[in-house]
Amino acid sequence: MNSDYALRPPSRVSFATHDRDVDGAWKAEVLERVRLSCWNTYVGLDGRQAAQDFAERLGFDPGGDRRGSLHRGAEAALKCLIEHRAPERLWVPAHGYPGFARVASSCRIPLLTYADLDDLAGSRRGDLVVITTPSSPVETAAAGDLVRAVEGTGAERVIDATFSLLDPVGVAGLEHLLSLSDAPVIVSASKSLGLAGIRLGVLLDGGPGPHVMPNPMELDVFQCAVWDAFMDGDNLRRRAHDVGTRQRKLHHRLRRAIERLEAEVMYASNSFAITVRRGSVPVSALGDHGWKEYPPLHALRLDASDRVAASIEAWTGAP
């Protein structure tokens, strides 16, 4: 943490976030809502209604009997689901999001990892398996195959769609995956809407039995103001479209720059990053930030950002 309260990754570590901020007018609108709110009373949203509004405004039909809940980020949504379902063990993709380990530690349950479909043969009834779509940094297997593999073991599943874009293209792809299963799904306004500084996550809970009851005390005055601004007019859909459009363009630009180097691409289905074989892209072409190294995989994950793309383009002499 720095004097300006910006949490910056250390050298050779990347958070793979959207690289364009919201405009000043939208910030001013949110801050005016904060100014007009009462600070001496409890605040909170109807978490279930908020999640339903979120899906409806994005034109997102999660299918089945899923009921939504709003949480203080995707990590908090997963923690709430675990507390509700009380699994014996938590399975997560190997080399995946470090927050999974924080959640497991907080919930005091064993954390196991899987690197391929065969690993999941060890899952059993009473376990909860996290399936990420898109994956990061590499794909263990197609999400649909993972859903079917876990179904055969009796374990419960949750789909972590933190890296899924929420523009019409992203929503359509996510709806297709959800048609294969009644597993709950977690989406992140923080990542998918390019707002890493605002922790907002939505859990769309599915399957039999009682659904998660969100805690209305999780969110503070600022987060409630952000949510209100999103729900006003077409703000949410427009933000999802803007982030989706920019990320897809940056991803294409980065892919072209990597191709000029004839680098070995290991995974490219995540719009926020592209993972390449370590050594196939010179570190001198990347600078000190915007990429993350995964030594066990012999891999580098490169941010799909203007900075990384421009750095590689400058190194190769591309126009």
C-alpha positions as CSV (number, residue, x, y, z in Angstrom):
1,M,0.0,0.0,0.0
2,N,1.3,3.4,-1.0
3,S,0.7,6.9,0.3
4,D,-2.1,7.3,-2.3
5,Y,-3.7,4.1,-1.1
6,A,-3.1,2.3,-4.4
7,L,-2.4,-1.4,-3.9
8,R,0.2,-2.0,-6.6
9,P,1.6,-5.4,-7.5
10,P,5.3,-6.0,-6.8
11,S,7.7,-6.5,-9.7
12,R,6.8,-9.5,-12.0
13,V,3.3,-9.8,-10.4
14,S,0.1,-8.8,-12.2
15,F,-3.5,-8.4,-11.1
16,A,-4.7,-8.6,-14.7
17,T,-7.2,-5.8,-14.4
18,H,-8.9,-3.4,-16.9
19,D,-6.6,-0.5,-17.6
20,R,-9.1,2.3,-18.2
21,D,-10.9,4.2,-15.4
22,V,-14.5,5.4,-15.5
23,D,-15.2,9.0,-16.5
24,G,-15.3,11.8,-14.0
25,A,-19.0,12.5,-14.5
26,W,-19.9,9.0,-13.3
27,K,-17.6,9.3,-10.3
28,A,-19.2,12.7,-9.5
29,E,-22.6,11.0,-9.7
30,V,-21.6,8.3,-7.2
31,L,-20.0,10.8,-4.8
32,E,-23.1,13.0,-4.8
33,R,-25.1,9.9,-3.8
34,V,-22.6,9.3,-1.0
35,R,-22.9,12.9,0.1
36,L,-26.7,12.8,0.3
37,S,-26.8,9.5,2.1
38,C,-27.1,9.2,5.9
39,W,-23.9,8.2,7.6
40,N,-25.3,7.6,11.1
41,T,-27.7,4.8,10.2
42,Y,-27.2,1.3,8.9
43,V,-27.3,0.9,5.1
44,G,-27.8,-2.1,3.0
45,L,-29.4,-3.4,-0.1
46,D,-31.9,-6.2,-0.5
47,G,-29.2,-8.6,-1.8
48,R,-31.5,-10.9,-3.6
49,Q,-33.4,-8.2,-5.4
50,A,-30.2,-6.4,-6.3
51,A,-28.7,-9.5,-7.9
52,Q,-31.9,-10.0,-9.8
53,D,-31.8,-6.4,-11.1
54,F,-28.2,-7.0,-12.0
55,A,-29.0,-10.0,-14.2
56,E,-32.0,-8.4,-15.8
57,R,-30.2,-5.1,-16.8
58,L,-27.5,-7.2,-18.5
59,G,-30.0,-9.2,-20.3
60,F,-28.6,-12.3,-18.5
61,D,-30.9,-15.2,-18.0
62,P,-29.1,-17.6,-15.6
63,G,-31.8,-20.3,-16.2
64,G,-33.2,-22.8,-13.7
65,D,-34.2,-21.9,-10.2
66,R,-31.2,-19.7,-9.5
67,R,-31.7,-17.0,-6.9
68,G,-29.1,-14.2,-6.7
69,S,-27.4,-12.5,-3.8
70,L,-25.0,-9.5,-3.7
71,H,-21.8,-9.6,-1.7
72,R,-18.6,-7.7,-0.9
73,G,-16.7,-9.1,-3.9
74,A,-16.5,-12.5,-5.6
75,E,-14.3,-13.8,-2.8
76,A,-17.0,-12.9,-0.2
77,A,-19.6,-14.6,-2.4
78,L,-17.6,-17.9,-2.4
79,K,-17.1,-17.6,1.3
80,C,-20.8,-17.2,1.9
81,L,-21.6,-20.2,-0.3
82,I,-19.2,-22.3,1.6
83,E,-20.6,-21.2,5.0
84,H,-24.1,-22.1,3.7
85,R,-23.2,-25.5,2.1
86,A,-20.6,-26.5,4.7
87,P,-18.5,-28.7,2.4
88,E,-15.9,-31.0,3.8
89,R,-13.2,-30.0,1.3
90,L,-12.7,-27.3,-1.3
91,W,-11.2,-28.1,-4.7
92,V,-9.8,-25.3,-6.9
93,P,-7.7,-25.2,-10.1
94,A,-4.0,-25.5,-9.6
95,H,-2.0,-22.3,-9.9
96,G,-5.3,-20.3,-9.8
97,Y,-6.5,-17.3,-7.9
98,P,-4.7,-16.8,-4.5
99,G,-8.0,-15.8,-2.9
100,F,-9.1,-19.4,-2.9
101,A,-6.5,-20.2,-0.3
102,R,-7.7,-17.2,1.8
103,V,-11.3,-18.4,1.6
104,A,-10.4,-22.0,2.6
105,S,-8.3,-20.7,5.5
106,S,-11.0,-18.4,6.7
107,C,-13.6,-21.2,6.5
108,R,-11.2,-23.7,8.0
109,I,-11.6,-26.4,5.4
110,P,-8.9,-28.3,3.5
111,L,-7.9,-26.9,0.1
112,L,-7.1,-29.4,-2.7
113,T,-6.1,-28.5,-6.3
114,Y,-6.6,-30.2,-9.6
115,A,-4.6,-29.8,-12.8
116,D,-6.7,-32.0,-15.1
117,L,-9.8,-34.1,-15.3
118,D,-8.1,-37.1,-13.8
119,D,-7.3,-35.2,-10.5
120,L,-11.1,-34.6,-10.0
121,A,-11.7,-38.4,-9.8
122,G,-10.6,-37.9,-6.2
123,S,-13.5,-35.6,-5.4
124,R,-16.5,-37.0,-3.6
125,R,-19.8,-36.3,-2.1
126,G,-19.4,-33.6,0.5
127,D,-16.8,-31.7,-1.5
128,L,-17.2,-28.4,-3.4
129,V,-15.3,-28.0,-6.7
130,V,-14.6,-24.5,-8.1
131,I,-14.7,-24.4,-11.9
132,T,-13.3,-21.2,-13.4
133,T,-14.4,-19.8,-16.8
134,P,-12.4,-18.4,-18.4
135,S,-9.4,-19.9,-16.6
136,S,-6.2,-18.3,-15.4
137,P,-3.4,-18.7,-16.1
138,V,-4.1,-21.9,-18.1
139,E,-7.0,-24.1,-18.7
140,T,-7.2,-27.4,-16.9
141,A,-10.0,-28.7,-19.2
142,A,-13.0,-27.3,-21.0
143,A,-15.5,-25.9,-18.4
144,G,-18.3,-28.1,-19.8
145,D,-16.1,-31.2,-19.4
146,L,-15.3,-30.2,-15.8
147,V,-19.0,-29.8,-15.0
148,R,-19.8,-33.3,-16.3
149,A,-16.7,-34.9,-14.6
150,V,-17.7,-33.5,-11.2
151,E,-21.3,-34.6,-11.7
152,G,-20.1,-38.1,-11.8
153,T,-18.3,-38.0,-8.5
154,G,-21.2,-36.7,-6.4
155,A,-19.4,-33.5,-5.4
156,E,-21.0,-30.1,-5.6
157,R,-19.9,-27.5,-8.1
158,V,-19.7,-23.7,-8.3
159,I,-18.7,-21.9,-11.4
160,D,-16.4,-18.9,-10.9
161,A,-17.0,-16.5,-13.8
162,T,-14.9,-13.7,-12.4
163,F,-13.0,-13.3,-15.7
164,S,-16.1,-13.5,-17.8
165,L,-17.0,-10.3,-19.6
166,L,-20.6,-9.2,-19.2
167,D,-21.2,-7.6,-22.6
168,P,-23.8,-9.5,-24.8
169,V,-21.1,-11.8,-26.2
170,G,-19.8,-12.7,-22.7
171,V,-23.3,-13.2,-21.3
172,A,-24.3,-15.5,-24.1
173,G,-21.3,-17.7,-23.6
174,L,-22.0,-17.9,-19.9
175,E,-25.7,-18.7,-20.4
176,H,-24.6,-21.6,-22.6
177,L,-22.4,-23.0,-19.9
178,L,-25.1,-22.7,-17.2
179,S,-27.5,-24.6,-19.4
180,L,-25.4,-27.7,-18.7
181,S,-25.8,-27.5,-14.9
182,D,-27.7,-26.1,-12.0
183,A,-24.5,-25.2,-10.3
184,P,-24.3,-21.8,-8.6
185,V,-22.3,-19.2,-10.5
186,I,-20.2,-16.2,-9.2
187,V,-19.7,-13.1,-11.3
188,S,-17.6,-10.1,-10.4
189,A,-18.5,-6.5,-11.0
190,S,-15.0,-5.7,-9.8
191,K,-13.2,-7.6,-12.5
192,S,-15.8,-7.9,-15.3
193,L,-16.7,-4.2,-15.2
194,G,-13.1,-3.0,-14.7
195,L,-13.7,-1.6,-11.2
196,A,-11.0,-3.4,-9.1
197,G,-11.3,-0.7,-6.5
198,I,-14.9,-1.5,-5.8
199,R,-15.6,-4.9,-4.3
200,L,-19.0,-6.2,-5.6
201,G,-19.8,-9.8,-6.4
202,V,-23.0,-11.6,-7.4
203,L,-23.8,-15.1,-6.5
204,L,-26.5,-16.8,-8.6
205,D,-27.3,-19.8,-6.4
206,G,-28.8,-22.9,-8.0
207,G,-29.6,-26.5,-7.2
208,P,-31.9,-28.1,-4.6
209,G,-32.4,-27.0,-1.1
210,P,-32.5,-23.5,0.5
211,H,-30.6,-20.8,-1.2
212,V,-28.0,-18.5,0.3
213,M,-29.2,-15.7,2.5
214,P,-27.0,-12.6,1.8
215,N,-25.9,-10.4,4.7
216,P,-27.3,-6.9,4.2
217,M,-24.6,-5.5,6.5
218,E,-21.8,-6.5,4.1
219,L,-21.9,-3.3,2.0
220,D,-21.1,0.2,3.1
221,V,-22.4,3.6,2.1
222,F,-20.0,3.9,-0.9
223,Q,-20.8,0.5,-2.3
224,C,-24.5,1.1,-2.0
225,A,-24.1,4.4,-3.9
226,V,-22.1,2.7,-6.6
227,W,-24.8,0.1,-7.0
228,D,-27.6,2.7,-7.1
229,A,-25.7,4.5,-9.9
230,F,-25.3,1.3,-11.8
231,M,-29.1,0.6,-11.5
232,D,-29.9,4.1,-12.8
233,G,-30.8,4.2,-16.5
234,D,-28.4,2.2,-18.8
235,N,-25.3,2.7,-16.7
236,L,-24.7,-1.0,-16.0
237,R,-25.2,-2.3,-19.6
238,R,-23.1,0.6,-21.0
239,R,-20.2,-0.1,-18.6
240,A,-20.3,-3.8,-19.4
241,H,-20.3,-3.0,-23.2
242,D,-17.4,-0.5,-22.9
243,V,-15.2,-2.8,-20.9
244,G,-16.0,-5.8,-23.1
245,T,-15.3,-3.8,-26.3
246,R,-12.0,-2.5,-25.0
247,Q,-10.8,-5.8,-23.6
248,R,-11.5,-7.7,-26.8
249,K,-9.6,-5.1,-28.8
250,L,-6.6,-5.1,-26.5
251,H,-6.6,-8.9,-26.4
252,H,-6.5,-9.0,-30.3
253,R,-3.8,-6.3,-30.3
254,L,-1.7,-8.3,-27.8
255,R,-2.2,-11.5,-29.7
256,R,-0.9,-9.9,-32.9
257,A,2.1,-8.5,-31.1
258,I,2.9,-12.0,-29.6
259,E,2.5,-13.6,-33.0
260,R,5.2,-11.3,-34.4
261,L,7.6,-12.8,-31.9
262,E,6.4,-16.3,-32.9
263,A,5.8,-16.9,-29.2
264,E,4.2,-20.1,-27.9
265,V,0.7,-19.3,-26.7
266,M,-0.5,-21.6,-23.9
267,Y,-3.9,-20.0,-23.1
268,A,-5.7,-17.2,-24.8
269,S,-9.4,-17.5,-23.9
270,N,-9.2,-15.0,-21.0
271,S,-9.9,-11.5,-22.4
272,F,-7.8,-9.9,-19.6
273,A,-4.6,-11.8,-20.3
274,I,-2.7,-14.2,-22.6
275,T,-0.5,-16.9,-21.2
276,V,2.7,-17.8,-23.1
277,R,5.5,-20.2,-22.7
278,R,8.3,-18.7,-20.6
279,G,11.2,-17.8,-22.8
280,S,9.2,-17.4,-25.9
281,V,8.7,-13.7,-25.1
282,P,11.8,-11.9,-23.9
283,V,11.4,-10.3,-20.5
284,S,13.2,-7.3,-21.9
285,A,10.2,-6.8,-24.2
286,L,7.8,-6.5,-21.3
287,G,9.3,-4.1,-18.7
288,D,8.8,-4.6,-15.0
289,H,5.0,-4.7,-14.7
290,G,1.9,-6.1,-16.5
291,W,2.9,-9.7,-16.4
292,K,3.1,-12.6,-13.9
293,E,5.4,-15.6,-13.9
294,Y,4.3,-19.1,-13.1
295,P,7.6,-21.1,-12.7
296,P,5.9,-24.6,-12.2
297,L,4.1,-24.1,-15.5
298,H,7.1,-22.5,-17.3
299,A,4.6,-19.8,-18.2
300,L,4.1,-16.0,-18.3
301,R,0.7,-14.4,-18.1
302,L,0.7,-11.1,-20.0
303,D,-2.0,-8.5,-19.3
304,A,-4.2,-7.6,-22.3
305,S,-3.4,-3.9,-21.7
306,D,-2.3,-1.0,-23.7
307,R,1.0,-0.8,-21.7
308,V,2.0,-4.5,-22.4
309,A,0.9,-4.4,-26.0
310,A,2.8,-1.2,-26.6
311,S,5.9,-2.5,-24.9
312,I,6.1,-5.6,-27.2
313,E,5.3,-3.5,-30.2
314,A,8.1,-1.1,-29.4
315,W,10.5,-4.0,-28.9
316,T,9.6,-5.6,-32.2
317,G,9.6,-2.3,-34.1
318,A,5.9,-2.8,-35.1
319,P,4.0,0.4,-36.2
